[in-house]
Amino acid sequence: MACLVIDVIRDPIRKLTEDQPVWITLAGNLPWGVILLSAYGREQRELLAIFSRYPKLKPALLCLIIALAPGFFLSSMLYRNGILLALVGAASYIGPLIGLGLGYLFVREERAIPRLLFTYVAVNSLMIISVPLEFAEYDIPGLGGIKMDWIRYQQGYIVDLISGFYRSPDVMGLHAAHVAIFAIILAGRARGGAGVAWLAIAGWGTLGLLLCGRRKMVAIPLVFITAYLALSYWRGASRRASTMIVLTVTVTAGLASALLFTTKPEWFEYTTYASTIVSDAPDRISSNILGGALETVQRTGLLGAGLGTGTQGRYYLNVKSGRAATGWQEDGFSRLFLELGLPGVILAMISALCVAMSFETSLKLIPRDHRLRDLQLMLVAVVIGDMASFIIAHQHFSGDPASALLVMLLAGAVLGMPRAYAAATASPVPLQQSTHS
């Protein structure tokens, strides 16, 4: 809970500090490591038990380490300060694994995840107040991006990207997307007036999401809803899926109605720009993602340019020579080819497949009629939505491991939920697949 607060307040602190040093942003990652070391010291046996309960995680971890090794060697040998570059790149891949372990340990009881989502939504909903203030052009210290004005030029209009108190529109949009999603999840679990309040907060997060001006963030809730519906019908929870549809339509209709009554013409620019995510998606996938990956292989070869060459923040290490200068890749898919090379990408995909298979095992350990099962599906859908955002653009994750840590914490919570189910039903922690699945 403390890390969620630290993650939010470090951005305005950095903005209000002279020279706005990047170490303030990076220092926010340290408490996560401290917590993991403490948890490992106290619950080493339980933490290591994750590998016995989910055997596929061992090859997943092994494939990831092997995938990083060639790129680590390349960066260390080819570039000045290459060892630092390789370490930064490795941290962006291995660091988020802290979240996987913490998420697994965190879910001791059923209310653990709702309490986590509540804290996240409460803290970031307050921060989003800064978004309409910047949109209204209030002159308040801490508003706006760090040493940059973010603008998107479209045919016939210009979109000014909003950061609020966050350090960039990408980061603000990521948090706003999570606020909207988490509030909808909490609304589905609430009763009476509390559910209406959570829907209003979901609309508040959606407002910030539109004003960030980053379509890749708008994609996160869309992918979340699609993934959740698909998982629900696949796993036989269609009744709860219908509830999610109603909640989403309610939030969307309410926000659309509010925007129709505003007199600011800029609203239509933001909504029009956000709507192009659907029309531009095929071209973006074919040209930017698939085309970018192919161009990356043509430029750097099958082994890539080395670990860290596509990681956000590499410019602070003053590494500009050789193939490291080719790190232009915005999408996460091309970045994998740049840093890991083709063999590493194949191994990374095998690793991701093993994690997905562990998710499936975890889902089978809880009966489908239990409400923890539905929460499991929702968290898996959140992870899928964030992974889709990473594929489109990776900077908000690779440049700040804390953002990826939260996603992996939710992934770890999916694996840890059978422990909460066992606690709720006073039964042993399940090691075999549930016969109710």
C-alpha positions in Angstrom: 0.0 0.0 0.0 2.8 2.4 0.8 4.5 1.7 -2.5 1.3 2.7 -4.3 1.4 6.1 -2.5 5.1 6.5 -3.2 4.6 5.8 -6.9 2.2 8.7 -7.1 3.9 11.4 -5.0 7.3 11.0 -6.6 6.2 12.6 -9.8 5.1 16.0 -8.3 8.1 15.9 -6.0 10.4 15.5 -9.0 8.7 18.3 -10.9 9.0 20.7 -8.0 12.7 19.8 -7.4 15.4 21.9 -9.0 16.6 20.3 -12.3 13.9 17.6 -11.9 16.5 14.7 -11.4 15.6 11.3 -12.8 16.8 9.6 -9.6 13.6 10.6 -7.8 11.6 8.5 -10.3 14.0 5.6 -10.0 14.2 5.8 -6.2 10.5 4.9 -6.1 11.4 1.4 -7.1 13.6 0.7 -4.1 10.8 0.0 -1.6 9.6 -2.8 -3.8 13.0 -4.5 -3.5 13.1 -4.0 0.2 9.7 -5.5 0.7 10.7 -8.6 -1.4 13.8 -9.1 0.6 11.8 -8.9 3.9 9.2 -11.3 2.5 11.8 -13.7 1.3 13.4 -13.7 4.8 10.2 -14.4 6.5 8.3 -16.5 4.0 11.0 -18.2 2.0 9.4 -21.6 2.1 6.0 -20.2 0.9 7.6 -18.1 -1.8 9.5 -21.1 -3.2 6.4 -23.2 -3.0 5.1 -21.3 -6.0 7.3 -23.4 -8.2 5.9 -26.7 -6.9 2.3 -25.5 -7.2 3.0 -24.1 -10.7 5.8 -26.3 -12.3 5.6 -24.3 -15.6 7.1 -21.3 -13.8 10.6 -23.0 -13.6 11.0 -23.3 -17.4 9.5 -19.8 -17.8 12.2 -18.3 -15.6 14.9 -20.3 -17.2 13.8 -19.3 -20.7 13.8 -15.7 -19.7 17.3 -15.8 -18.3 18.7 -17.6 -21.3 16.9 -15.1 -23.6 18.7 -12.2 -21.8 22.1 -13.7 -21.8 23.2 -13.0 -25.5 22.0 -9.4 -25.4 23.7 -8.9 -22.1 27.0 -10.1 -23.6 26.6 -8.0 -26.7 26.0 -4.7 -24.8 28.8 -5.4 -22.4 31.3 -6.0 -25.2 30.2 -3.5 -27.9 29.6 -0.2 -26.1 31.2 2.3 -23.8 29.4 1.9 -20.5 28.0 -1.2 -22.0 27.8 -3.1 -18.7 25.6 -0.4 -17.3 23.5 -0.4 -20.4 23.1 -4.2 -20.1 22.2 -4.0 -16.4 19.5 -1.3 -17.0 18.0 -3.5 -19.7 18.1 -6.6 -17.6 16.4 -4.7 -14.7 13.5 -3.8 -16.9 12.8 -7.5 -17.6 13.8 -9.1 -14.3 12.7 -6.3 -11.9 9.0 -6.8 -12.5 9.4 -10.4 -11.4 9.5 -8.9 -7.9 5.8 -8.1 -8.4 5.0 -11.7 -9.3 6.4 -13.0 -6.0 4.8 -10.2 -3.9 1.5 -10.7 -5.6 1.6 -14.4 -4.8 2.4 -13.8 -1.1 0.0 -10.8 -0.8 -3.2 -12.7 -1.4 -3.7 -14.4 2.0 -7.5 -13.7 2.1 -10.3 -12.8 -0.2 -10.4 -9.1 0.7 -6.7 -8.5 0.0 -7.1 -7.6 -3.7 -10.2 -5.4 -3.3 -8.3 -3.6 -0.6 -5.4 -3.1 -2.9 -7.6 -1.9 -5.7 -9.4 0.5 -3.3 -6.1 2.1 -2.2 -4.9 2.5 -5.8 -8.1 4.1 -7.0 -8.4 6.4 -4.0 -4.8 7.7 -4.4 -4.9 8.2 -8.1 -8.4 9.6 -8.2 -7.1 12.5 -6.1 -4.1 12.9 -8.5 -6.4 13.0 -11.5 -7.9 16.3 -10.2 -4.8 17.9 -11.7 -5.9 16.8 -15.2 -8.9 19.1 -15.7 -6.9 21.8 -14.0 -4.2 21.6 -16.7 -6.9 21.3 -19.4 -8.4 24.5 -18.1 -4.9 26.1 -18.3 -4.5 26.9 -14.6 -1.0 28.1 -13.7 -0.2 25.7 -10.9 3.4 24.5 -10.1 3.7 20.8 -11.0 1.3 20.7 -13.9 2.5 19.6 -17.4 5.2 17.3 -18.7 8.9 17.3 -17.6 10.8 19.7 -19.8 8.5 19.0 -22.7 5.2 20.1 -24.2 3.3 17.1 -25.6 1.3 17.7 -28.8 -0.3 15.5 -31.5 -1.0 17.0 -34.9 -4.0 15.5 -36.7 -5.6 16.5 -39.9 -7.6 19.6 -39.2 -6.9 19.9 -35.5 -4.2 19.7 -32.8 -4.4 17.7 -29.5 -2.5 19.0 -26.5 -1.6 16.0 -24.4 -2.3 16.4 -20.7 0.0 15.1 -17.9 -1.5 16.7 -14.8 0.8 16.1 -11.8 2.2 13.0 -13.4 5.5 13.1 -15.3 4.1 12.4 -18.7 0.8 11.8 -20.6 1.7 8.1 -20.9 2.0 7.7 -17.2 -1.1 9.7 -16.5 -3.1 7.7 -19.1 -1.8 4.4 -17.6 -3.0 5.3 -14.1 -6.3 6.8 -15.4 -7.0 3.5 -17.4 -6.3 1.5 -14.2 -8.6 3.7 -12.1 -11.4 3.2 -14.6 -10.9 -0.6 -14.8 -10.4 -1.1 -11.0 -13.5 1.1 -10.2 -15.6 -1.1 -12.5 -14.3 -4.2 -10.9 -15.1 -2.8 -7.4 -18.5 -1.7 -8.7 -19.3 -5.2 -9.7 -18.6 -6.4 -6.2 -20.4 -3.6 -4.4 -24.1 -3.3 -3.4 -26.5 -0.4 -3.6 -25.2 3.1 -3.6 -21.6 2.0 -3.3 -21.8 0.5 -6.8 -23.1 3.8 -8.2 -20.3 5.7 -6.5 -17.7 3.3 -8.0 -19.3 3.8 -11.5 -18.9 7.6 -11.1 -15.2 7.1 -10.2 -14.8 4.9 -13.3 -16.2 7.8 -15.3 -13.7 10.1 -13.6 -10.9 7.8 -14.6 -12.2 7.6 -18.2 -12.2 11.4 -18.4 -8.5 11.5 -17.5 -7.9 8.7 -20.0 -9.4 10.8 -22.8 -7.5 13.9 -21.8 -4.1 12.2 -21.8 -4.4 12.0 -25.6 -2.6 8.6 -25.8 -4.6 6.1 -27.8 -2.5 3.2 -26.5 -3.9 3.9 -23.0 -7.4 4.1 -24.3 -6.8 0.6 -25.7 -6.2 -0.9 -22.2 -9.9 -0.8 -21.0 -11.1 -1.9 -24.4 -8.8 -4.9 -24.4 -9.7 -5.6 -20.7 -13.4 -5.7 -21.5 -12.9 -7.9 -24.6 -10.5 -10.3 -22.7 -12.8 -10.5 -19.7 -15.8 -11.4 -21.8 -13.9 -14.0 -23.8 -12.5 -15.6 -20.6 -15.9 -15.5 -18.9 -17.7 -17.3 -21.7 -14.8 -19.7 -22.0 -14.8 -20.5 -18.3 -18.6 -20.6 -17.9 -19.2 -17.3 -16.1 -21.5 -15.6 -18.6 -23.9 -14.2 -16.0 -21.2 -12.1 -14.4 -20.0 -11.1 -17.9 -23.4 -9.7 -18.6 -23.1 -7.6 -15.4 -19.7 -6.2 -16.7 -21.3 -5.3 -20.0 -24.0 -3.3 -18.2 -21.5 -1.5 -16.0 -19.3 -0.6 -19.0 -22.2 0.7 -21.0 -23.4 2.7 -18.1 -20.0 4.4 -17.6 -19.6 5.1 -21.3 -23.1 6.5 -21.7 -22.8 8.7 -18.6 -19.5 10.2 -19.7 -20.8 10.7 -23.3 -23.9 12.5 -22.0 -21.7 14.8 -19.8 -19.5 15.7 -22.8 -22.4 16.6 -25.0 -23.5 19.3 -22.6 -20.1 21.0 -22.5 -19.4 24.1 -24.5 -15.7 23.5 -24.9 -14.9 22.6 -28.5 -11.7 20.9 -27.5 -13.7 18.0 -26.1 -14.6 16.9 -29.6 -10.9 17.0 -30.6 -10.0 14.6 -27.8 -12.9 12.3 -28.4 -12.3 12.3 -32.1 -8.7 11.5 -31.7 -9.4 8.7 -29.2 -11.9 7.2 -31.6 -9.3 6.8 -34.3 -7.8 3.9 -32.3 -10.3 1.6 -34.0 -9.8 2.9 -37.6 -6.0 3.2 -37.3 -5.4 -0.2 -35.5 -4.9 -2.4 -38.6 -2.4 0.0 -40.1 -0.6 0.4 -36.8 -0.3 -3.3 -36.3 0.9 -4.0 -39.8 3.2 -1.0 -40.3 4.5 0.0 -36.9 4.6 -3.4 -35.0 5.1 -6.1 -37.6 6.9 -3.8 -40.0 9.0 -2.3 -37.2 10.1 -5.8 -36.1 11.1 -6.8 -39.6 13.0 -3.5 -40.1 14.8 -4.1 -36.7 16.0 -7.5 -37.8 17.2 -6.1 -41.1 19.1 -3.4 -39.4 20.6 -5.2 -36.5 20.7 -8.9 -37.6 19.3 -12.0 -35.9 21.0 -11.3 -32.6 19.8 -7.7 -32.2 21.8 -4.7 -30.9 22.1 -5.7 -27.3 20.3 -5.6 -24.0 19.2 -2.1 -23.0 19.5 -0.5 -26.4 15.7 -0.1 -26.6 15.1 0.6 -22.9 13.7 4.0 -21.9 16.4 6.1 -20.1 19.4 4.6 -21.9 20.4 8.1 -23.0 21.4 8.9 -19.4 24.2 6.4 -19.8 25.7 8.3 -22.8 25.7 5.2 -25.0 25.6 6.4 -28.6 28.0 4.4 -30.6 27.5 1.5 -33.0 24.1 -0.3 -33.2 23.0 1.2 -29.9 22.0 4.3 -31.8 19.3 2.4 -33.6 17.0 2.2 -30.6 14.1 4.1 -32.1 11.6 1.3 -31.5 8.4 2.6 -29.8 6.4 -0.6 -29.8 7.3 -3.4 -27.4 7.4 -6.1 -30.0 10.2 -4.4 -32.1 12.0 -3.6 -28.9 12.2 -7.4 -28.1 13.8 -8.0 -31.5 16.3 -5.1 -30.9 17.4 -6.2 -27.4 17.0 -10.0 -27.5 17.3 -10.9 -31.1 15.3 -13.6 -32.8 16.4 -16.5 -30.6 15.7 -14.4 -27.5 12.2 -13.4 -28.8 11.4 -17.1 -29.3 12.5 -18.0 -25.8 10.6 -15.0 -24.3 7.5 -16.2 -26.1 8.0 -19.7 -24.6 8.4 -18.1 -21.2 5.1 -16.1 -21.7 3.3 -19.3 -22.8 4.5 -21.1 -19.6 3.1 -18.2 -17.5 -0.2 -18.4 -19.3 -0.4 -22.1 -18.7 0.2 -21.4 -15.0 -2.7 -19.0 -15.1 -4.9 -21.7 -16.5 -3.8 -24.1 -13.8 -4.7 -21.5 -11.1 -8.1 -20.9 -12.6 -8.8 -24.6 -12.4 -8.0 -24.6 -8.7 -11.1 -22.5 -7.8 -14.7 -23.7 -8.6 -16.2 -21.6 -11.3 -19.2 -20.7 -9.1 -17.1 -19.0 -6.5 -16.7 -15.2 -6.7 -12.9 -15.4 -6.3 -12.9 -17.1 -9.7 -14.6 -14.1 -11.3 -12.0 -11.8 -9.7 -9.3 -14.1 -11.0 -10.7 -13.7 -14.6 -10.8 -9.9 -14.1 -7.2 -9.7 -13.0 -6.1 -11.9 -15.9 -8.0 -9.5 -18.2 -6.1 -6.5 -16.7 -2.8 -8.2 -17.3 -3.8 -8.9 -21.0 -4.9 -5.2 -21.4 -1.5 -4.0 -20.1 0.4 -6.4 -22.2 -1.5 -5.1 -25.3 -0.4 -1.6 -24.3 3.2 -2.8 -24.0 3.1 -4.3 -27.5 1.9 -1.0 -28.9 4.4 1.1 -26.9 6.8 0.0 -24.2 8.2 3.2 -22.7 5.8 3.6 -19.8 6.9 0.1 -18.6 10.5 -0.2 -19.7 11.4 3.3 -18.4 9.9 2.6 -15.0 9.9 -0.9 -13.5 7.3 0.2 -10.9 4.6 0.4 -13.6 5.4 -3.1 -14.7 5.7 -4.2 -11.1 2.0 -3.5 -10.5 1.0 -5.5 -13.5 3.1 -8.5 -12.4 1.8 -8.1 -8.8 -1.7 -8.6 -10.2 -0.4 -11.6 -12.2 1.1 -13.0 -9.0 -2.2 -12.4 -7.2 -3.9 -14.6 -9.8 -1.5 -17.4 -8.9 -2.0 -16.8 -5.2 -5.8 -16.7 -5.1 -6.1 -20.5 -4.5 -4.6 -19.7 -1.1 -7.3 -17.2 -0.4 -9.9 -19.7 -1.6 -8.4 -22.3 0.8 -8.6 -19.8 3.7 -12.2 -18.9 2.9 -13.3 -22.5 2.8 -11.0 -23.7 5.6 -9.6 -26.3 3.3 -5.9 -27.2 2.4 -4.2 -25.1 -0.2 -5.2 -27.0 -3.5 -2.4 -28.6 -5.4 -4.6 -30.5 -7.9 -7.1 -29.2 -10.4 -10.6 -28.6 -9.0 -13.2 -31.1 -10.1 -15.7 -28.2 -10.3 -13.9 -26.6 -13.2 
